[in-house]
Amino acid sequence: MSEVKTVEKSQTVSDAFVDMLWSPYEALVAYARKSNVNNDLWRKTYGDARKWVQDRRQQTEQVYHEAVQKGNEMIFGGNESLKKVAEKYQEIALTPVHFFLGQFDKIDRTWIDRSDEAEKSSDEYTSYFWSMHDNMTESLKNQQRVFFRLMNDDLRDWSRAGKGV
């Protein structure tokens, strides 16, 4: 953050003063822009966590299916006459699991759709913000440079007038 800048011979003292005034601010802006990269890291981490949770939901569903199937085999055995009853029992037993996991999937899809839209608009807004910021900052720096150059010229003129030159 702490950079030492040397004054170029062509640069006026007032320009060097303006640059010195703006350098801490520009360092903070550079840090803010770098921290925006961390948002991308957060998005990747969130995507990895989402994938892990999705895998766990699928595993839970598989375990529940296997448990209900084993229960059917134990209760109804290999009896062909009760096969339709066993299938209906399995369907009824799996309904709450399918319902809740389906709700989680819907919530997840809605969240992802909305976060994708928000991410896109956030990226557009961020790009627009930095563009406006850069233009405004450059304009303010140039206005300060002009102001200090005019002050420098006025002081030089007054000093000349005072000396009678």
N, C-alpha and C positions, 0 to 999 in steps of 0.2 A: 503494500500500500504506500509506503513512503519512498517515493522516487525523488531523486535529486536531479533537477533539470538545470542544465547550463544555459546561460543566456547567449544566444547567437549575436554576433557583432551587428548584423543587420536589424536585429530586434531592438525596439526602443525600450527605455526603462519602463514606460507606462504599460507597454504590451507585456513585459515580463511581470509587472505587478498584477495585471489582470489574470495572467496565467497562474500566478502564485495563488491568487484568491480562489480561482476555480478548481485547482488541482485536487483539494480534499473532496469536493463535491463529485468530481469526475471519478475519483477512486471509489466512492460509495456507489455511484451508478454502475461502475464496472463490476463491483461486488454483487449488486442487485441483479444484473444481467446474468452473472455466473450462477447465482442461486436459482435462477429460472431453470437451469439445466437439472437441478435437483427435482423439479416437478416431473421431468421425464423419468427420472429414476423412481420416483414415487409411483408413477403410472405403471411402470414395468413391475414393480414389487406388488402392486395391487392386482395386476393381471395374473402374476404367479400365485398369489394367495387365492384368488378366485378359482383358478384351475385346480388347486389343491382341494378346496372345499367341494368343487364339483365332483372330483374323483371320490371323495369321502361319501358324498350322497349316493353315487352309483354303487359303491361298495355296500353301503347300508341297505340299499334296495335289493342287491343280490343276496345278501345275508338273510334278509327278511323273506325273500322268495324261497330260498333253500329251507328255511325254518318251517314255513307254511307247507311246503311240499313234503318234508319229512313228517310233519304232523299228520298230513293227509294219509301218507302211507301207513303210519302207525294206527290211525283211527279206522280208516276204511280198508286198509290192506290191499290186496290185489283183486278184490271183488269187482268183477266187471259190471254187475248189476248196479253197484253204487258209484260207478265211475262218473256219471253226470252229476250226482250229488257232491262228490268230492271236488269236481271242477268248479261248481257253484260256490262251495264252501271256500275254496282257494280264492276265487274272484272276490267274494265278500270280505275275506280276511285281508286281502291286499288293497282294498279300496281306500282305507284311511292313509296307508303309506303312499299310494299313488297320488292321492289328493294333496297331502302335505308337501311331498317332494315336487309335485307339479306347481304348487303355489310358490315354493322357493325358486323354481326355474322361471316362473313368470316374473317374480320380483327381480330376480337377477337380470333377466333380459331387459326389463323396463329400466332398471338402474344403468345397465350398460348403454342402452340406447340414449338415455338422457345424459349420461356422462360423456358419451361420444359427441353429442350435440353441444354440450357445455364446453367440452375441450376444444372443439372446433371454433366456437364463438369466442372462447377465452384466448385462443391462439391469435385469432383475427384482431381482437381487442388489444392484446399485448403488442402485436406488431404495429397497429395503428398508434397506440400510446407511445411506443419507443420512437416511432417516426416523428410524431408531434413533439415529443420531448427533445429529440436531437435538433430539430429545426428551431425550437424555441430557445434552447440553450445556446446554439450557435449565434442566433440573433442577439440574445442578451450579451454574450461575450463581445460581439462586434460593436454593439452600442456602447458598452463600457470602454472598449479600446478607443473608439472615436471620442467619447467624453474626456478620457484622460489625455488623449493627444491634444484636444482643444485646450484643456486646462494647461497643459505643458506649454503649448504655443502662446497662450495668453500670459502666463507667468514670464516667459522669455521676452515677450513684447513689453511687459510692464517693467521688467528689469532693465531693458534697453532704454526705455523712456526715462527711467529714474537716473540712469547714468548720463543721459543727454547724448546718447549716440545716435 
